[in-house]
Amino acid sequence: QDNMAFTGKYEVESDENYDDFMKKIGIPSDIIEKGRNFKIVSEVVQNGDEFTWSQHYPGGHSMSNKFTIGKEADLEAVGGKKFKATVKMEDGKIVADFPNYHHTAEISGGKLVEVSS
């Protein structure tokens, strides 16, 4: 896996179990409704083990996390909650434990596939 494999811009194409997940992490239902059809763009800049992972929302709002694989970082979750976590790389997947969910991301067929559970 080359050291820039994740670099790129990715638009959300599908959202499976969106409602259940948003409820699980405590997002209010009016926000869930608003966000349902948003075209969110994830922008990833990878330089070796260092990442800047940004999400651009309609209306100009962005959220960005910077982290280095294997080192504890200050991160921000969906909904704005700040927390510390160590992001790992396992079998080419980025793996992180957020406050109330487990997140993985990988590049598959040129697409960014993210799973939160």
C-alpha positions in Angstrom: 0.0 0.0 0.0 1.6 3.3 -1.1 1.9 6.1 1.4 -0.7 8.3 -0.3 -3.3 5.6 -1.1 -6.1 7.5 0.8 -5.4 10.9 -0.7 -8.4 12.2 -2.7 -11.9 13.8 -2.6 -14.8 11.4 -2.2 -18.5 12.3 -2.4 -21.0 10.3 -0.3 -22.8 8.0 -2.7 -24.8 5.9 -0.3 -25.7 5.9 3.4 -26.8 2.6 4.8 -28.5 2.6 8.2 -28.1 6.4 8.4 -31.0 7.0 10.8 -30.2 4.2 13.2 -26.6 5.2 13.4 -27.3 8.9 14.0 -29.9 8.1 16.7 -27.4 5.7 18.3 -24.8 8.5 18.6 -27.4 11.0 20.0 -28.0 13.3 17.0 -31.4 15.1 17.3 -34.0 14.0 14.8 -34.4 17.4 13.1 -30.6 17.4 12.3 -30.9 13.8 11.1 -33.7 14.9 8.7 -31.7 17.8 7.4 -28.6 15.8 6.9 -30.3 12.9 5.1 -29.8 14.2 1.5 -26.6 16.2 2.1 -23.9 15.7 -0.4 -21.0 15.4 2.0 -17.5 15.4 0.5 -14.7 13.7 2.4 -11.2 15.1 1.6 -8.2 13.1 2.6 -4.6 14.2 2.5 -2.2 11.4 3.4 1.6 11.9 3.8 3.0 8.5 5.0 1.4 8.0 8.4 0.1 11.5 8.8 -3.4 12.3 7.7 -5.7 15.3 7.4 -9.3 14.1 7.1 -11.9 16.7 6.3 -15.6 16.6 5.7 -17.2 19.4 3.7 -20.9 20.0 4.3 -23.3 22.1 2.2 -23.4 25.7 3.2 -19.6 25.9 3.7 -19.3 24.1 7.1 -16.3 21.8 7.4 -14.9 19.6 10.0 -11.3 18.4 10.0 -9.2 15.9 11.9 -5.4 15.6 11.9 -3.8 12.4 13.1 -0.8 10.2 12.8 -1.2 6.4 12.7 -0.3 4.9 16.1 -0.2 8.1 18.0 -2.9 9.6 20.3 -4.7 12.5 18.7 -7.3 15.1 19.5 -10.3 14.3 17.3 -13.8 15.6 16.7 -16.8 13.3 16.2 -20.0 13.8 14.2 -22.0 16.3 16.2 -18.9 18.2 17.4 -17.8 16.1 20.4 -14.1 16.3 21.1 -12.2 13.3 22.2 -8.8 11.6 22.2 -8.1 8.4 20.3 -5.3 6.5 18.7 -5.9 5.8 15.0 -4.5 2.5 13.8 -3.8 0.9 10.4 -4.9 -2.8 10.1 -4.7 -4.7 6.8 -4.8 -1.4 4.8 -7.8 -0.1 6.8 -7.8 2.9 9.0 -9.4 2.0 12.4 -10.5 4.3 15.2 -12.6 4.0 18.3 -14.9 7.1 18.6 -16.7 7.8 21.9 -19.8 5.6 21.0 -18.8 3.8 17.8 -16.0 2.0 16.1 -15.0 3.4 12.7 -13.1 1.8 9.8 -12.1 3.3 6.4 -10.5 1.8 3.4 -10.1 2.5 -0.3 -11.9 -0.1 -2.4 -12.2 0.1 -6.2 -11.1 3.8 -6.1 -13.9 4.6 -3.6 -13.6 5.5 0.1 -15.6 2.9 2.1 -16.3 4.0 5.7 -18.1 1.8 8.3 -19.2 3.0 11.7 -20.7 0.5 14.1 
